[in-house]
Structure formats: structure tokens, C-alpha cells
Amino acid sequence: MKFNITIAFVSLAILIHSSYADIDHDDDPTTMIDVQTTTVQPSDEFECPTRFGYFADPKDPCKFYICSNWEAIHKSCPGNTRWNEKELTCT
């Protein structure tokens, strides 16, 4: 009995898969993705000086890095503010 049920499920799965493959999905806007990537050269990467902390971006005073477990997260200050190294916040 189990063998017959297994064959029935496998047959149903093949039937559903083959009928789905026959459908033309070219007009489906969700299948097209426009992805832009930026590659950073190793010399441009920020290396966290400590395991955790906040650090100024050496190239842009309106940006900073959050280091968490040696991973650097690049952030931007809001509006017209700049990173204040003394206060460890954007001012």
C-alpha cells in the first residue's frame, strides 16, 4: 500500500512540474532583476582596529564605520552632519 501511495505522489509531482514548465513566464515582471554591484579593491577596505567600536571614515567626514566582531559596517551621517570622533556620533 505504501509503495502505491509513493508512486502516486511522485507521479503527481512530475505532472505538476511538467505543466508548470510549459507556462511562458516571459511577461512576469517578478522574474527580471536588475542588480548593480560594486567591487571594492582590498586596498580600499576598512579594517577594524578593534573588535567593537565606532570609527571615522578616513576618506569622507560625513561617513563612519561600526565595527562588530571585526566586521566593518559603513554608515552615512544624516543630513548635513559630520562624524564627530570625540562624541562618537554625527553632529
WOGI-V196130 format. One line per field, one symbol per residue. ss: DSSP state (H for helix, E for strand, L for the rest). psi: psi as a letter, one per 40 degrees, with the letter a starting at -180 (. if undefined). burial: b if it has 9 or more other C-alpha atoms within 8 Angstrom, else e. Layout:
# WOGI-V196130
ss->???
psi->???
burial->???
This chain:
# WOGI-V196130
ss->LHHHHHHHHHHHHHHHHHHHHLLLLLLLHHHLLLLLLLLLLHHHLLLLLLLEEEEELLLLLLEEEEEELLEEEEEELLLLLLEELLLLEEL
psi->dddddddddddddddddddddehhedeheeehhhhhihhhideeihhhdidiihiiheeheeiiihhhfehhhhiiiibfiihhddefih.
burial->eeeeeeeeeeeeeeeeeeeeeeeeeeeeeeeeeeeeeeeeeeeeeeebeebbebbbbeeebbbbbbbbebebeeeebeeebbbbeeebebe
